[in-house]
Amino acid sequence: MLLTAGNLFAAETKTFQLTAQSYEFLPDTIRVNQGDKVILNITAIDKDHGFGIKAMNINRSLPKGKTVTIEFVAKKKGEFKIKCTKFCGFGHFGMQAKLIVS
């Protein structure tokens, strides 16, 4: 939906349910459009984890069994790494996902 002649489009709010468990985030890919408000409801199932998107200045703790809500606006286009930011065991360094903003 075009708002003005200045190529501004109406942003949407996109909500995702994620789990953090056994060295993975599910789903492992989140796709949104530039300008969208993004709401992530993340639950760590097996142990404490962390959730970080360095390019978006996001770093949150995910206590086991609690749902943590993270909200932000996807201001930049690109593909951004999501990483676990709390050491969680043997597979910690491979615990990644991605955010794709188009």
PAPA-948005 format. One record per residue: residue in three letters; x, y, z of N, C-alpha, C, O in turn. Coordinates in steps of 0.05 Angstrom, whole numbers, plus 5000, padded with zeros to 4 digits. Layout:
% residues N
alaXYZXYZXYZXYZ;...
//
This chain:
% residues 102
met501749775000500050005000501850255000503450295018;leu501550414980503250654977502050874995499650934993;leu503751005012502851215029503151485016501351655018;thr505451535004505951794992507551754966508351524960;ala507951964952509551944927512451914933514051874914;gly513251914958516151894965516951604969518951554983;asn515551414956516251124957516251014986517850844993;leu514451115003514151005029511850805029509650865020;phe512450565039510350365039509550315068511050355087;ala507050225071506050165098507549925109507649715096;ala508749955132510149735145508049555158505949645166;glu508749305160507049115174508349035200510749075205;thr506748925218507748795242507748495237505748375230;lys510148375240510348085236511247955262513248035274;thr509747765270510247625295511047335290509947195274;phe513147245305514246985301514546845328515246975348;gln513946585329514446425353516946255347517046125327;leu518946275365521446135362521945965386521046025408;thr523545745382524545595405527545595403528745595381;ala528845585426531745545427532145285442531245255465;gln533545095429533944835441536144685427536544715403;ser537444515442539344325430541044445408541344335387;tyr542044685413543944825395542744905369544044915348;glu540144985370538845095346536545275353535345245374;phe536045455335533545625337531645515316532445455293;leu529145485323527145395304524845595304523745655326;pro524045705281525245655255528045785254528745955270;asp529645695235532345795233532646025213534846125209;thr530446105200530546335182528046505186525746395187;ile528346765189526146945193526347145169528447265165;arg524147175154524147365132522047585137519747535143;val523047835133521248065137522048265115524048235101;asn520448475114521048695095522248935111521648975135;gln523849085097524949325110522749505119520749555105;gly522949605144520949775156518849625172517349745188;asp518749355170516849205186517549215216519949225223;lys515549215232515849185261515948885265514148735256;val518048785279518348495283518048435312519148565330;ile516348235318515948145345516747855346515547685332;leu518647795363519647515366518847425394519647545414;asn517447205396516747075422518446825423517846635408;ile520546825440522546605440522446465466522546585488;thr522346195465522346025489524745835488525045685469;ala526445855508528645665511527445415525526445425547;ile527745185511526344945521528144775539527144675559;asp530644735532532344545546534144655568534744525587;lys535044905565536845035584536845335577535545425559;asp538245495593538545775587540145815562542145685557;his539246015546540546085521540646385520539846525539;gly541746495498541646775493540846825464540746635448;phe540147065458539247135431540547395423540147595435;gly542147385401543447635393543447675363543847485347;ile542847925355543248005327544948255329543948475334;lys547548225325549448435329548748685313548948905323;ala548048655287547448875269545049035278544749265270;met543348915295540949055305541249145334539449245346;asn543649095345544249165373542349025392541349135411;ile541848765387540048605404541748385417543248245405;asn541448375444542748165460541048115484541048275503;arg539647895485537747835507538247555518539047375504;ser537747525544537847265557535247125553533147245552;leu535446855550533046685546533146485569534246265565;pro531846545592531746345613530146105606528046125593;lys531045865613529645615607526645635616526045715639;gly524845565598522045545605520445805604518045795607;lys521846025600520446285598520346385570522246345554;thr518146505562517946635535518846925538517747075554;val520746995522521847265521520947395495521147285474;thr519847645497518947785474521048005467521848165483;ile521848005441523748195431522348345408521348215390;glu522248605409521048765388523048965376524649085391;phe523048995350524749185336523649245309521849105299;val524649455297523949525269526249445251528549515257;ala525649305230527749215211528449445193527349485171;lys530349615202531049855187532949815164532749965144;lys534649615165536649565145536049315129535249115140;lys536449335102536249095086538748925089540949035094;gly538448665086540748485086540148225100537848165107;glu542248065102542047815116543747835141546047895140;phe542547775164543847825190543847565206541947415207;lys546247505218546547265235545147305262545247515274;ile543747095270542647075297544446865311544846645300;lys545346935335547046755350546146715378544846895389;cys546746485390546346455418548546605432550946575425;thr547846775451549746945465550446855493551846995507;lys549546625501550246505527551346225522549946065510;phe553746185532554945915528553045705539552245715562;cys552345515521550245315529551245025525549544845527;gly553744995520554744715518556344675492557044855478;phe556844415487558544325465557844455438559744535423;gly555344475431554544575404553944875404552844975384;his554745025425554045305427554845465402553245625392;phe557345435393558345615372557045565345557245725327;gly555645345342554145285318551245365320549645325301;met550345465343547545535347546945805334547346015347;gln546145795309545646035294543046015278542045795273;ala542146245269539846265251540346515235542446635237;lys538346595218538746845203536146995200533946885199;leu536547255199534347445194534947565166537047675161;ile532947535149533147645122531247875119528747845123;val532248115113530648355110530848435081533048495071;ser528548445067528548525038526948765033526748855010;
//
